[in-house]
Amino acid sequence: MDALTGQPASDILNVYLIPWGIKIVTAIAIFIIGRWIARAVTKTAGRVMGKSGVDETLSDFLCKIIYALLLIAIIIAALEQLGVNTTSAIAIFAAAGLAIGMALKDTLSNFSAGVMLILFKPFQNGDFIEAGGVTGVVEKISVFSTIMRTGDNKEIIVPNSGIYGGTITNYSAKETRRVDMVFGIGYDDNIKQAKQLIEQILNADERVLKDPAPTIAVGELADSSVNINVRPWVKSADYWGVYADTLENVKEIFDANGISIPYPQMDVHNPAVQTETPEKAA
């Protein structure tokens, strides 16, 4: 006879200890075996996504979500085995998930944008792009943000929603680029000579591609100059070098050959200032 309950010890053993012991052991077994199965499923999903060509960053993140969802299901199954009313627990989880989703709506937006960037790949690591109001080299693409390095070696972290929701300019997407430049000469200068001198500079630069051939043509008769459009094609990596060198070389060769490069001028007449005529001065 048990002193506390007043029941025979055999009844306590049969009614409480053995059934609850079985439930506890079963719940522990469900949790341990279920966690092992969850890990196996997660690893299998990771291998399948890897063979399917899914980006490693996205694959790792999805595997973590799959494992977390399976683990929640296992915990609920174990609690049910112990006789816990899981309906209330599920309702609490759902309410908490809704609240977290509302609080993290910007984060979820960045996540969805990151998934789209990783799947469709408008750019990749090492590309020079302009996106999200930032211009620089892409160093890392994650599911929430993209890390870029600017020309002066600053690291900038841009939320993915700001990138995917706007215009993306990828300067590294193509192997070649066209360098657009405009050179103005005076109306009294010889146009043909100026074009020949520019052509001479481009032909001497090995970085300028022969196919497609550079374009050198009059583009505008401006107010104070005749503007010549110069458009050579180069490899994307040579863009800024050719741009800077061509500007410098054109200035030097124009100066050497007496071709002027006009600059804007303005004559200001102030009617309040009048010069006296010699008659009035006398």
PASEBA-1860 file (N, C-alpha, C; in nm, 3 decimals):
! residues 282
1> MDALTGQP> 0.086/-0.120/0.000/0.000/0.000/0.000/0.090/0.124/0.000 ~ 0.058/0.217/-0.092/0.135/0.342/-0.098/0.085/0.438/0.006 ~ 0.173/0.499/0.082/0.134/0.588/0.192/0.072/0.717/0.143 ~ 0.108/0.765/0.027/0.058/0.893/-0.022/-0.077/0.880/-0.092 ~ -0.092/0.780/-0.178/-0.215/0.767/-0.256/-0.316/0.673/-0.194 ~ -0.267/0.586/-0.105/-0.359/0.488/-0.046/-0.392/0.375/-0.139 ~ -0.323/0.367/-0.253/-0.348/0.261/-0.351/-0.239/0.156/-0.340 ~ -0.274/0.034/-0.377/-0.171/-0.071/-0.377/-0.058/-0.034/-0.472
9> ASDILNVY> 0.063/-0.077/-0.438/0.180/-0.045/-0.520/0.166/-0.104/-0.659 ~ 0.102/-0.220/-0.670/0.086/-0.282/-0.802/-0.004/-0.198/-0.891 ~ -0.110/-0.137/-0.830/-0.199/-0.052/-0.911/-0.125/0.071/-0.962 ~ -0.043/0.133/-0.879/0.034/0.251/-0.921/0.129/0.214/-1.034 ~ 0.191/0.097/-1.020/0.285/0.053/-1.123/0.214/0.029/-1.255 ~ 0.096/-0.036/-1.249/0.024/-0.070/-1.372/-0.049/0.050/-1.432 ~ -0.101/0.138/-1.344/-0.183/0.249/-1.393/-0.099/0.369/-1.433 ~ 0.007/0.397/-1.364/0.083/0.520/-1.387/0.223/0.495/-1.444
17> LIPWGIKI> 0.302/0.422/-1.371/0.443/0.412/-1.407/0.465/0.345/-1.541 ~ 0.406/0.228/-1.559/0.431/0.154/-1.684/0.375/0.229/-1.806 ~ 0.247/0.276/-1.805/0.196/0.347/-1.923/0.274/0.475/-1.952 ~ 0.301/0.550/-1.845/0.376/0.674/-1.870/0.520/0.647/-1.910 ~ 0.577/0.543/-1.854/0.712/0.506/-1.895/0.717/0.469/-2.042 ~ 0.615/0.394/-2.087/0.609/0.357/-2.229/0.591/0.480/-2.317 ~ 0.507/0.573/-2.272/0.484/0.695/-2.349/0.612/0.779/-2.360 ~ 0.680/0.790/-2.247/0.802/0.871/-2.247/0.909/0.809/-2.337
25> VTAIAIFI> 0.925/0.677/-2.322/1.025/0.610/-2.407/0.987/0.622/-2.554 ~ 0.858/0.605/-2.584/0.812/0.616/-2.723/0.835/0.757/-2.778 ~ 0.806/0.858/-2.693/0.825/0.997/-2.737/0.972/1.025/-2.764 ~ 1.059/0.974/-2.675/1.202/0.993/-2.695/1.248/0.922/-2.822 ~ 1.196/0.803/-2.844/1.231/0.727/-2.965/1.185/0.801/-3.090 ~ 1.062/0.855/-3.084/1.011/0.933/-3.199/1.101/1.052/-3.228 ~ 1.144/1.120/-3.123/1.228/1.238/-3.142/1.365/1.200/-3.200 ~ 1.428/1.095/-3.142/1.563/1.057/-3.187/1.559/1.004/-3.330
33> IGRWIARA> 1.466/0.910/-3.356/1.457/0.852/-3.490/1.411/0.958/-3.590 ~ 1.316/1.039/-3.547/1.266/1.144/-3.637/1.374/1.245/-3.674 ~ 1.457/1.282/-3.575/1.566/1.376/-3.604/1.667/1.314/-3.701 ~ 1.693/1.184/-3.684/1.784/1.115/-3.776/1.726/1.114/-3.918 ~ 1.595/1.087/-3.927/1.530/1.088/-4.059/1.532/1.227/-4.119 ~ 1.510/1.330/-4.035/1.510/1.469/-4.084/1.647/1.506/-4.141 ~ 1.753/1.464/-4.071/1.887/1.492/-4.121/1.913/1.420/-4.253 ~ 1.866/1.294/-4.262/1.886/1.218/-4.385/1.810/1.283/-4.501
41> VTKTAGRV> 1.686/1.323/-4.475/1.606/1.389/-4.580/1.672/1.520/-4.623 ~ 1.722/1.595/-4.526/1.787/1.723/-4.557/1.911/1.703/-4.644 ~ 1.993/1.603/-4.606/2.112/1.575/-4.685/2.076/1.530/-4.826 ~ 1.973/1.448/-4.837/1.930/1.402/-4.970/1.880/1.519/-5.054 ~ 1.802/1.608/-4.991/1.753/1.726/-5.064/1.868/1.814/-5.109 ~ 1.971/1.827/-5.023/2.088/1.906/-5.060/2.162/1.847/-5.179 ~ 2.176/1.714/-5.179/2.244/1.649/-5.291/2.164/1.664/-5.421 ~ 2.033/1.650/-5.411/1.948/1.664/-5.530/1.957/1.805/-5.586
49> MGKSGVDE> 1.951/1.905/-5.497/1.961/2.044/-5.544/2.099/2.073/-5.602 ~ 2.203/2.011/-5.543/2.338/2.029/-5.597/2.352/1.973/-5.736 ~ 2.295/1.852/-5.759/2.300/1.792/-5.892/2.214/1.868/-5.992 ~ 2.111/1.937/-5.941/2.022/2.013/-6.030/2.078/2.150/-6.067 ~ 2.193/2.185/-6.009/2.256/2.312/-6.041/2.207/2.428/-5.959 ~ 2.136/2.400/-5.848/2.089/2.508/-5.761/2.208/2.572/-5.691 ~ 2.207/2.705/-5.683/2.317/2.777/-5.619/2.339/2.725/-5.477 ~ 2.467/2.716/-5.437/2.502/2.661/-5.307/2.443/2.742/-5.192
57> TLSDFLCK> 2.443/2.875/-5.206/2.387/2.960/-5.099/2.239/2.932/-5.080 ~ 2.165/2.926/-5.190/2.021/2.899/-5.183/1.996/2.757/-5.134 ~ 2.077/2.662/-5.179/2.061/2.523/-5.137/2.079/2.507/-4.986 ~ 2.182/2.570/-4.930/2.206/2.562/-4.785/2.089/2.622/-4.707 ~ 2.039/2.736/-4.756/1.929/2.802/-4.685/1.803/2.717/-4.690 ~ 1.770/2.660/-4.807/1.651/2.577/-4.819/1.663/2.450/-4.735 ~ 1.783/2.395/-4.727/1.804/2.276/-4.643/1.779/2.306/-4.496 ~ 1.820/2.423/-4.452/1.795/2.463/-4.313/1.646/2.478/-4.287
65> IIYALLLI> 1.573/2.534/-4.383/1.428/2.549/-4.366/1.361/2.412/-4.362 ~ 1.403/2.321/-4.452/1.345/2.187/-4.455/1.369/2.116/-4.322 ~ 1.490/2.127/-4.271/1.523/2.060/-4.144/1.441/2.120/-4.029 ~ 1.427/2.251/-4.027/1.350/2.316/-3.920/1.204/2.273/-3.923 ~ 1.144/2.267/-4.041/1.003/2.226/-4.053/0.985/2.079/-4.010 ~ 1.076/1.993/-4.053/1.067/1.852/-4.013/1.085/1.837/-3.863 ~ 1.175/1.914/-3.805/1.199/1.905/-3.661/1.076/1.950/-3.583 ~ 1.008/2.054/-3.632/0.885/2.099/-3.565/0.779/1.988/-3.570
73> AIIIAALE> 0.765/1.923/-3.687/0.669/1.814/-3.700/0.704/1.698/-3.606 ~ 0.831/1.668/-3.591/0.875/1.560/-3.501/0.843/1.594/-3.357 ~ 0.869/1.717/-3.317/0.841/1.760/-3.179/0.692/1.750/-3.150 ~ 0.609/1.792/-3.246/0.464/1.783/-3.227/0.421/1.638/-3.213 ~ 0.479/1.548/-3.296/0.444/1.406/-3.287/0.485/1.348/-3.151 ~ 0.601/1.389/-3.101/0.646/1.341/-2.970/0.556/1.392/-2.859 ~ 0.512/1.515/-2.868/0.422/1.570/-2.765/0.287/1.501/-2.767 ~ 0.239/1.467/-2.888/0.113/1.394/-2.898/0.122/1.257/-2.830
81> QLGVNTTS> 0.237/1.195/-2.843/0.258/1.065/-2.779/0.251/1.077/-2.627 ~ 0.288/1.193/-2.575/0.282/1.217/-2.430/0.143/1.262/-2.386 ~ 0.051/1.276/-2.480/-0.084/1.316/-2.446/-0.107/1.465/-2.442 ~ -0.011/1.543/-2.491/-0.026/1.687/-2.493/-0.119/1.728/-2.606 ~ -0.209/1.821/-2.578/-0.300/1.870/-2.681/-0.223/1.960/-2.777 ~ -0.183/1.904/-2.892/-0.100/1.978/-2.987/-0.179/2.076/-3.072 ~ -0.311/2.068/-3.068/-0.392/2.164/-3.146/-0.365/2.306/-3.101 ~ -0.360/2.325/-2.971/-0.330/2.458/-2.918/-0.188/2.499/-2.952
89> AIAIFAAA> -0.096/2.402/-2.946/0.043/2.433/-2.979/0.057/2.474/-3.124 ~ -0.015/2.403/-3.212/-0.010/2.437/-3.355/-0.067/2.577/-3.378 ~ -0.177/2.608/-3.308/-0.237/2.741/-3.321/-0.141/2.849/-3.273 ~ -0.069/2.819/-3.165/0.029/2.916/-3.113/0.142/2.936/-3.213 ~ 0.190/2.823/-3.270/0.296/2.832/-3.371/0.250/2.913/-3.492 ~ 0.125/2.891/-3.534/0.073/2.964/-3.650/0.063/3.113/-3.621 ~ 0.011/3.146/-3.502/0.000/3.288/-3.465/0.137/3.353/-3.454 ~ 0.231/3.279/-3.394/0.367/3.333/-3.382/0.430/3.350/-3.520
97> GLAIGMAL> 0.406/3.252/-3.609/0.459/3.263/-3.745/0.403/3.383/-3.819 ~ 0.272/3.409/-3.801/0.211/3.525/-3.865/0.268/3.654/-3.811 ~ 0.285/3.661/-3.678/0.341/3.782/-3.617/0.485/3.805/-3.663 ~ 0.562/3.696/-3.666/0.701/3.709/-3.711/0.707/3.751/-3.857 ~ 0.615/3.693/-3.939/0.611/3.730/-4.081/0.579/3.876/-4.102 ~ 0.485/3.930/-4.024/0.451/4.072/-4.035/0.568/4.159/-3.990 ~ 0.636/4.116/-3.885/0.748/4.196/-3.834/0.869/4.191/-3.926 ~ 0.883/4.079/-3.997/0.999/4.062/-4.084/0.961/4.070/-4.231
105> KDTLSNFS> 0.861/4.149/-4.264/0.817/4.155/-4.404/0.927/4.210/-4.496 ~ 1.006/4.306/-4.446/1.117/4.358/-4.528/1.223/4.251/-4.548 ~ 1.250/4.175/-4.442/1.348/4.067/-4.453/1.300/3.960/-4.550 ~ 1.171/3.928/-4.543/1.116/3.828/-4.636/1.120/3.880/-4.779 ~ 1.099/4.009/-4.794/1.110/4.069/-4.928/1.251/4.057/-4.982 ~ 1.348/4.082/-4.895/1.488/4.065/-4.936/1.519/3.919/-4.969 ~ 1.459/3.829/-4.892/1.481/3.687/-4.917/1.426/3.645/-5.052 ~ 1.302/3.684/-5.081/1.242/3.647/-5.209/1.320/3.707/-5.326
113> AGVMLILF> 1.366/3.832/-5.309/1.447/3.895/-5.413/1.580/3.822/-5.428 ~ 1.639/3.779/-5.316/1.764/3.705/-5.322/1.749/3.572/-5.393 ~ 1.637/3.504/-5.369/1.611/3.378/-5.439/1.602/3.400/-5.589 ~ 1.534/3.507/-5.631/1.521/3.538/-5.773/1.657/3.573/-5.835 ~ 1.738/3.647/-5.761/1.872/3.681/-5.811/1.958/3.558/-5.828 ~ 1.949/3.466/-5.732/2.030/3.345/-5.739/1.982/3.251/-5.849 ~ 1.849/3.245/-5.868/1.795/3.155/-5.970/1.819/3.206/-6.112 ~ 1.789/3.335/-6.135/1.798/3.389/-6.271/1.936/3.447/-6.305
121> KPFQNGDF> 2.017/3.475/-6.203/2.156/3.518/-6.221/2.174/3.632/-6.322 ~ 2.116/3.750/-6.294/2.145/3.864/-6.382/2.288/3.913/-6.369 ~ 2.356/3.872/-6.263/2.498/3.899/-6.245/2.556/3.792/-6.154 ~ 2.688/3.787/-6.147/2.755/3.689/-6.062/2.875/3.754/-5.995 ~ 2.938/3.681/-5.907/3.055/3.733/-5.836/3.163/3.776/-5.936 ~ 3.219/3.897/-5.912/3.322/3.949/-6.000/3.272/4.042/-6.108 ~ 3.140/4.049/-6.128/3.084/4.139/-6.230/3.083/4.283/-6.180 ~ 3.102/4.375/-6.274/3.095/4.519/-6.244/2.955/4.565/-6.283
129> IEAGGVTG> 2.876/4.605/-6.184/2.736/4.637/-6.210/2.697/4.771/-6.148 ~ 2.582/4.818/-6.191/2.517/4.935/-6.131/2.376/4.892/-6.093 ~ 2.349/4.888/-5.962/2.219/4.841/-5.913/2.196/4.892/-5.772 ~ 2.070/4.917/-5.740/2.037/4.963/-5.606/2.101/5.095/-5.569 ~ 2.131/5.179/-5.670/2.195/5.307/-5.644/2.343/5.297/-5.617 ~ 2.403/5.181/-5.640/2.546/5.160/-5.613/2.612/5.104/-5.739 ~ 2.735/5.150/-5.765/2.814/5.097/-5.875/2.941/5.035/-5.818 ~ 2.967/4.910/-5.854/3.085/4.844/-5.801/3.094/4.700/-5.848
137> VVEKISVF> 3.192/4.629/-5.793/3.217/4.489/-5.828/3.146/4.400/-5.726 ~ 3.072/4.300/-5.774/3.000/4.209/-5.686/3.098/4.114/-5.620 ~ 3.096/4.109/-5.487/3.185/4.020/-5.413/3.113/3.897/-5.359 ~ 2.986/3.915/-5.318/2.912/3.801/-5.264/2.763/3.825/-5.278 ~ 2.691/3.719/-5.316/2.545/3.725/-5.327/2.487/3.627/-5.226 ~ 2.414/3.679/-5.129/2.347/3.594/-5.031/2.196/3.605/-5.051 ~ 2.120/3.531/-4.971/1.975/3.531/-4.990/1.910/3.659/-4.938 ~ 1.980/3.738/-4.859/1.922/3.860/-4.806/1.987/3.987/-4.861
145> STIMRTGD> 2.113/3.982/-4.895/2.182/4.103/-4.940/2.293/4.067/-5.037 ~ 2.344/4.170/-5.105/2.455/4.155/-5.198/2.567/4.248/-5.154 ~ 2.687/4.195/-5.144/2.803/4.275/-5.104/2.878/4.320/-5.228 ~ 2.902/4.453/-5.238/2.970/4.510/-5.352/3.090/4.591/-5.306 ~ 3.193/4.598/-5.393/3.313/4.677/-5.365/3.322/4.790/-5.465 ~ 3.329/4.914/-5.416/3.334/5.029/-5.503/3.476/5.051/-5.557 ~ 3.489/5.146/-5.649/3.619/5.174/-5.709/3.723/5.222/-5.610 ~ 3.680/5.288/-5.502/3.775/5.334/-5.401/3.785/5.235/-5.284
153> NKEIIVPN> 3.747/5.108/-5.313/3.766/4.996/-5.221/3.682/5.006/-5.094 ~ 3.560/5.054/-5.108/3.465/5.053/-4.997/3.371/4.934/-5.016 ~ 3.339/4.868/-4.904/3.245/4.756/-4.908/3.105/4.808/-4.877 ~ 3.011/4.779/-4.966/2.874/4.825/-4.949/2.781/4.704/-4.952 ~ 2.695/4.694/-4.851/2.597/4.585/-4.843/2.462/4.641/-4.888 ~ 2.410/4.586/-4.996/2.286/4.636/-5.056/2.176/4.532/-5.035 ~ 2.060/4.568/-4.976/1.949/4.473/-4.963/1.904/4.424/-5.100 ~ 1.874/4.297/-5.110/1.839/4.239/-5.240/1.711/4.297/-5.299
161> SGIYGGTI> 1.617/4.339/-5.213/1.493/4.397/-5.265/1.520/4.527/-5.339 ~ 1.622/4.603/-5.293/1.657/4.727/-5.362/1.723/4.703/-5.495 ~ 1.782/4.584/-5.512/1.848/4.551/-5.639/1.748/4.493/-5.738 ~ 1.674/4.390/-5.695/1.585/4.321/-5.788/1.465/4.406/-5.826 ~ 1.428/4.501/-5.740/1.312/4.585/-5.770/1.344/4.702/-5.861 ~ 1.470/4.719/-5.899/1.509/4.832/-5.985/1.582/4.785/-6.109 ~ 1.643/4.881/-6.176/1.718/4.851/-6.298/1.857/4.802/-6.263 ~ 1.899/4.696/-6.330/2.032/4.638/-6.310/2.112/4.655/-6.439
169> TNYSAKET> 2.225/4.724/-6.429/2.315/4.741/-6.544/2.441/4.660/-6.518 ~ 2.461/4.558/-6.599/2.577/4.470/-6.584/2.679/4.504/-6.692 ~ 2.787/4.573/-6.651/2.889/4.614/-6.747/2.981/4.498/-6.787 ~ 2.975/4.389/-6.712/3.062/4.275/-6.740/2.991/4.162/-6.815 ~ 2.864/4.183/-6.847/2.787/4.076/-6.909/2.838/4.041/-7.048 ~ 2.888/4.139/-7.121/2.937/4.117/-7.256/3.090/4.130/-7.257 ~ 3.150/4.060/-7.353/3.297/4.063/-7.362/3.349/4.195/-7.415 ~ 3.270/4.265/-7.495/3.316/4.391/-7.554/3.221/4.504/-7.517
177> RRVDMVFG> 3.274/4.626/-7.519/3.195/4.746/-7.494/3.235/4.855/-7.593 ~ 3.142/4.946/-7.617/3.171/5.060/-7.703/3.203/5.182/-7.617 ~ 3.313/5.248/-7.649/3.353/5.369/-7.577/3.295/5.489/-7.653 ~ 3.207/5.562/-7.589/3.143/5.679/-7.652/3.212/5.808/-7.607 ~ 3.269/5.881/-7.704/3.337/6.007/-7.674/3.295/6.112/-7.777 ~ 3.300/6.237/-7.736/3.267/6.349/-7.825/3.379/6.452/-7.816 ~ 3.433/6.490/-7.932/3.539/6.592/-7.937/3.488/6.710/-8.021 ~ 3.497/6.828/-7.962/3.454/6.949/-8.034/3.572/7.024/-8.093
185> IGYDDNIK> 3.557/7.069/-8.216/3.660/7.151/-8.281/3.596/7.281/-8.327 ~ 3.679/7.380/-8.355/3.627/7.509/-8.398/3.571/7.505/-8.540 ~ 3.485/7.601/-8.571/3.424/7.606/-8.704/3.528/7.639/-8.812 ~ 3.636/7.701/-8.775/3.741/7.735/-8.872/3.841/7.621/-8.893 ~ 3.831/7.515/-8.812/3.926/7.405/-8.823/3.884/7.308/-8.935 ~ 3.980/7.228/-8.978/3.958/7.133/-9.086/3.900/7.003/-9.029 ~ 3.776/6.972/-9.067/3.708/6.854/-9.012/3.778/6.726/-9.055 ~ 3.812/6.717/-9.183/3.876/6.595/-9.233/4.009/6.569/-9.162
193> QAKQLIEQ> 4.085/6.676/-9.142/4.212/6.659/-9.073/4.191/6.609/-8.930 ~ 4.093/6.667/-8.862/4.065/6.625/-8.724/4.025/6.478/-8.719 ~ 3.941/6.435/-8.812/3.898/6.295/-8.816/4.016/6.202/-8.845 ~ 4.104/6.245/-8.934/4.221/6.163/-8.967/4.315/6.149/-8.847 ~ 4.332/6.257/-8.772/4.418/6.251/-8.654/4.359/6.158/-8.547 ~ 4.227/6.163/-8.529/4.162/6.074/-8.432/4.175/5.929/-8.477 ~ 4.155/5.906/-8.607/4.168/5.772/-8.661/4.311/5.719/-8.642 ~ 4.408/5.808/-8.657/4.548/5.770/-8.638/4.572/5.722/-8.495
201> ILNADERV> 4.513/5.791/-8.400/4.528/5.753/-8.258/4.465/5.616/-8.233 ~ 4.345/5.595/-8.286/4.276/5.468/-8.262/4.348/5.352/-8.328 ~ 4.401/5.374/-8.448/4.472/5.266/-8.517/4.601/5.228/-8.445 ~ 4.661/5.324/-8.375/4.786/5.296/-8.304/4.763/5.226/-8.170 ~ 4.639/5.225/-8.123/4.607/5.162/-7.995/4.566/5.017/-8.019 ~ 4.647/4.923/-7.971/4.620/4.782/-7.994/4.496/4.733/-7.919 ~ 4.454/4.807/-7.820/4.336/4.765/-7.743/4.206/4.791/-7.819 ~ 4.209/4.881/-7.917/4.090/4.911/-7.996/4.068/4.799/-8.097
209> LKDPAPTI> 3.948/4.743/-8.099/3.917/4.631/-8.187/3.898/4.678/-8.331 ~ 3.940/4.593/-8.424/3.922/4.623/-8.566/3.782/4.586/-8.614 ~ 3.723/4.489/-8.548/3.587/4.445/-8.584/3.503/4.433/-8.457 ~ 3.401/4.516/-8.443/3.356/4.619/-8.537/3.451/4.739/-8.541 ~ 3.456/4.802/-8.657/3.546/4.916/-8.677/3.497/5.038/-8.599 ~ 3.589/5.123/-8.555/3.550/5.245/-8.484/3.468/5.338/-8.575 ~ 3.380/5.413/-8.512/3.300/5.513/-8.583/3.353/5.651/-8.550 ~ 3.384/5.729/-8.654/3.428/5.868/-8.637/3.345/5.953/-8.732
217> AVGELADS> 3.253/6.030/-8.677/3.160/6.105/-8.763/3.114/6.231/-8.692 ~ 3.082/6.333/-8.773/3.028/6.458/-8.718/2.890/6.429/-8.661 ~ 2.872/6.465/-8.535/2.745/6.436/-8.470/2.658/6.557/-8.447 ~ 2.719/6.678/-8.444/2.638/6.796/-8.413/2.713/6.924/-8.452 ~ 2.638/7.018/-8.504/2.689/7.153/-8.525/2.638/7.237/-8.409 ~ 2.718/7.241/-8.304/2.676/7.307/-8.181/2.695/7.458/-8.190 ~ 2.663/7.529/-8.083/2.669/7.675/-8.082/2.810/7.726/-8.105 ~ 2.908/7.660/-8.041/3.044/7.711/-8.051/3.145/7.608/-8.101
225> SVNINVRP> 3.097/7.493/-8.147/3.190/7.389/-8.191/3.123/7.293/-8.287 ~ 3.206/7.225/-8.363/3.161/7.113/-8.446/3.197/6.986/-8.368 ~ 3.096/6.911/-8.324/3.118/6.796/-8.238/3.133/6.668/-8.320 ~ 3.242/6.597/-8.295/3.272/6.473/-8.365/3.252/6.356/-8.269 ~ 3.163/6.264/-8.306/3.139/6.145/-8.226/3.246/6.039/-8.257 ~ 3.310/5.989/-8.153/3.413/5.887/-8.168/3.370/5.766/-8.086 ~ 3.354/5.650/-8.153/3.300/5.533/-8.087/3.379/5.406/-8.122 ~ 3.491/5.384/-8.057/3.566/5.260/-8.078/3.512/5.147/-7.990
233> WVKSADYW> 3.535/5.022/-8.034/3.496/4.904/-7.956/3.620/4.843/-7.891 ~ 3.606/4.803/-7.765/3.717/4.746/-7.691/3.667/4.630/-7.606 ~ 3.759/4.553/-7.551/3.722/4.452/-7.453/3.677/4.524/-7.325 ~ 3.582/4.464/-7.256/3.524/4.529/-7.138/3.630/4.569/-7.036 ~ 3.734/4.486/-7.021/3.838/4.515/-6.923/3.923/4.635/-6.962 ~ 3.924/4.672/-7.092/4.008/4.783/-7.140/3.932/4.914/-7.150 ~ 3.806/4.916/-7.109/3.720/5.032/-7.134/3.780/5.161/-7.079 ~ 3.807/5.165/-6.949/3.849/5.291/-6.888/3.990/5.331/-6.930
241> GVYADTLE> 4.075/5.233/-6.956/4.208/5.266/-7.002/4.207/5.331/-7.139 ~ 4.129/5.276/-7.231/4.118/5.335/-7.365/4.051/5.471/-7.359 ~ 3.951/5.483/-7.274/3.879/5.611/-7.262/3.973/5.723/-7.218 ~ 4.047/5.698/-7.110/4.136/5.802/-7.057/4.251/5.833/-7.152 ~ 4.311/5.730/-7.209/4.425/5.752/-7.298/4.385/5.824/-7.426 ~ 4.267/5.792/-7.477/4.222/5.858/-7.601/4.196/6.006/-7.577 ~ 4.136/6.039/-7.465/4.114/6.181/-7.434/4.246/6.257/-7.430 ~ 4.343/6.201/-7.361/4.472/6.268/-7.349/4.542/6.279/-7.484
249> NVKEIFDA> 4.541/6.171/-7.561/4.611/6.172/-7.690/4.547/6.266/-7.791 ~ 4.417/6.273/-7.790/4.349/6.365/-7.883/4.382/6.510/-7.848 ~ 4.382/6.542/-7.720/4.417/6.679/-7.679/4.559/6.714/-7.726 ~ 4.652/6.624/-7.707/4.791/6.651/-7.745/4.808/6.664/-7.896 ~ 4.745/6.576/-7.973/4.763/6.581/-8.118/4.689/6.699/-8.181 ~ 4.578/6.740/-8.120/4.508/6.859/-8.168/4.594/6.984/-8.143 ~ 4.653/6.991/-8.024/4.740/7.106/-7.993/4.859/7.110/-8.088 ~ 4.915/6.993/-8.119/5.034/6.989/-8.204/5.002/7.027/-8.349
257> NGISIPYP> 4.877/7.011/-8.391/4.840/7.039/-8.529/4.752/7.164/-8.543 ~ 4.745/7.243/-8.437/4.674/7.370/-8.444/4.524/7.360/-8.453 ~ 4.466/7.250/-8.408/4.320/7.234/-8.407/4.270/7.273/-8.268 ~ 4.178/7.365/-8.265/4.129/7.418/-8.138/4.017/7.331/-8.083 ~ 4.009/7.331/-7.952/3.898/7.265/-7.883/3.822/7.375/-7.809 ~ 3.713/7.425/-7.869/3.642/7.539/-7.809/3.584/7.504/-7.673 ~ 3.571/7.606/-7.592/3.506/7.589/-7.463/3.401/7.699/-7.451 ~ 3.296/7.677/-7.374/3.187/7.776/-7.366/3.236/7.911/-7.316
265> QMDVHNPA> 3.189/8.018/-7.384/3.221/8.154/-7.344/3.093/8.236/-7.340 ~ 3.094/8.336/-7.255/2.975/8.420/-7.242/3.018/8.566/-7.232 ~ 2.961/8.649/-7.319/2.984/8.794/-7.312/2.872/8.858/-7.233 ~ 2.908/8.928/-7.126/2.809/8.991/-7.039/2.813/9.141/-7.061 ~ 2.697/9.200/-7.093/2.685/9.345/-7.114/2.597/9.401/-7.004 ~ 2.654/9.500/-6.931/2.580/9.562/-6.821/2.537/9.701/-6.867 ~ 2.409/9.721/-6.893/2.362/9.852/-6.942/2.378/9.963/-6.839 ~ 2.393/9.926/-6.712/2.406/10.030/-6.609/2.542/10.097/-6.616
273> VQTETPEK> 2.640/10.031/-6.678/2.774/10.089/-6.689/2.788/10.146/-6.830 ~ 2.800/10.277/-6.842/2.812/10.344/-6.971/2.941/10.424/-6.976 ~ 3.006/10.412/-7.088/3.132/10.485/-7.107/3.102/10.621/-7.169 ~ 3.157/10.726/-7.113/3.136/10.861/-7.167/3.205/10.879/-7.300 ~ 3.137/10.945/-7.388/3.196/10.977/-7.519/3.297/11.090/-7.502 ~ 3.391/11.103/-7.596/3.490/11.210/-7.586/3.427/11.348/-7.583 ~ 3.310/11.363/-7.653/3.246/11.496/-7.654/3.198/11.531/-7.516 ~ 3.136/11.434/-7.444/3.084/11.463/-7.310/3.199/11.486/-7.212
281> AA> 3.307/11.412/-7.233/3.420/11.428/-7.142/3.483/11.565/-7.155 ~ 3.478/11.621/-7.280/3.533/11.752/-7.299/3.442/11.858/-7.237
END
